[in-house]
Amino acid sequence: MAPRRLRSAGRNQRWLCAAVIVAGFGAVAWAGDLSISAQVDRTTVDIGSPVTLTITLKGDLSGVQLPPPELPEGFIIVARNQSTNFSMHAGVTERSTGLAFVLVPQRAGTFKLGPFKVRQQKQELETSTIDITVKKPALPPTIRRQPQGERYTL
């Protein structure tokens, strides 16, 4: 009979441990603060060269409204991507979402991207503006004749 009590006590300890773990995860709180940031992979480009704009939202994203980015005239969006990341630090779970836009400038000049705004209930946050300089390409493509045959290289 004594061995049965030990086994039963072991089972009870395992159930108690499982209940504590489940209760602990149930008490995890989402980070209540919301933040927004924006960055580009480069600030000086040639006409027609892609620039990646990344807008990152961190914190409690419930009820967040992020309008499409307003871009200066002369920029087009050629690709979009979204990524989500969850992390847990000291019992607090944080969620971040990154929105990446591949932009292609169509004309030379100095442009301001942003500010990009996000609204959550009555709170509105915005990023700083980002300055982008778009230059004409240094050299236009040239045609060179290959020594053999009738092949041309741009």
N, C-alpha and C positions, 0 to 999 in steps of 0.2 A: 503494500500500500504506500509506503513512503516514496518509492520511485514515481508513482502516479502523481503525487502532490508536487514533486519537483517539475515533472513535465507540465502539469497544469499551471504551475506558477510561471514557468517559462513562456507558456502560451499567453498568459495574462500580461506578462511584461511586454511581449511582442505587440499585443493588441493595444496596450497603453502607449507604447512607443509610436505605433502607427497613428493612433488618435492624436497624439501631441504633434506629430509632423503635419497631419492634415489640418489641424486647427491652426498651426503656425502659417501654413500657406494660405488659409482662408483669411488671415488677418493682414496679409500683405497689402500695403497702401500704395496707390499710385502717386507719383510725384505730382503735387498740386500746381506747381508753377508751370507756366508755358513760356517758351522762348522761341524766337525765330532769328535765323541768321542767313546771310546770302554770301556766296563767294564765286569767283570765276577761276578757271585754271590758268588764265593769262590775261593781262590787261592791255597788251599791244599785239595786234594781229594785222595781217594783210587782208584786203578785200577777198572774200570767198573762202577764207580759212575759218574752220569751226572754232567756236569758243563754248566751253561747257559752263553753264550757270547752274549752281546747286543751291537750292533753298532748303534749309533744314529746320524742322519743327521738333522741339523737345518738350517733354512733360506730358501733362494731361491733355490729350487731343480730342476729348469728347466735346461735341458741338462746335468744332473748329470749322470756320468757313474761310477758305483760301481762294480768292478769285484767280483766274488765269493771269499770268504775268503781263503787265503792260510794257511793251518794248518801244524804243524809239523807232521812228520811221527809218527804214533801211536795214532792219534786222528781220530775219525769218527764222522760225523754229523748224528744224528738219528732223528732230528726234526728241522723244520724251522717255523718261524712265522714273520709276518710283521704287524705293527700298524702305523697309521697315526693320528696326532693330529694337530688341528688348534686352535690358540688362537689369541685374539686381545687385544693389549695394546696401549692406547693413539693413536688410529687410525691406528696403524700398525698391519697388520696380519702376524703372523709367523706360519710356517708349520714345523713340525718335523716328521720324519719317523724313527721308531725303527725296526731294523732287529734282531731277536733273533734266535740264533742257539744253540741247545742242543747238546753238545759234550760229547763223552764218550772216556776217555783215555784207551788205550789197554796195556800200559806198564808203568813201574815205571821210574821215572827220573824227572829232572827239565827241563821245556820247556818254550819257549817264543812264545806267540801268538802275531801276528802282526809284524810290523806295518800294519794297514789296511789303504788302500789308496782310495781316491775318486778323480775323475777328472771332472771338469766343464769347458768346452771350453779350455782355455789355462792354467787354474789354477789347481794345484794339491795340495791336502791336505792329511796329514796322521796322524794317531794316534801314541801315544807312544806304546811301547811293553808292554805286560803283562806277568809277570812270574807266571807259574803254577808249583806246586810241586805235583807229583803223587807218592803215596806210595803203597806198597803192603799192603793188608788187614792185620790187626793185628792178627786175628785168622782165620784159614780156617774153613768152616762149619763142624760140627761134627754130627754124627748120635747118637741119644739117644733113647733107647728103652722105650716105655711107659709101666707103670706097668700093665695095663690091655690090653689084646688082642695082636694082631700082628701089632700095629701101630708104625711107626717110624717118628720122627720129625727131620728135618734138622735145 
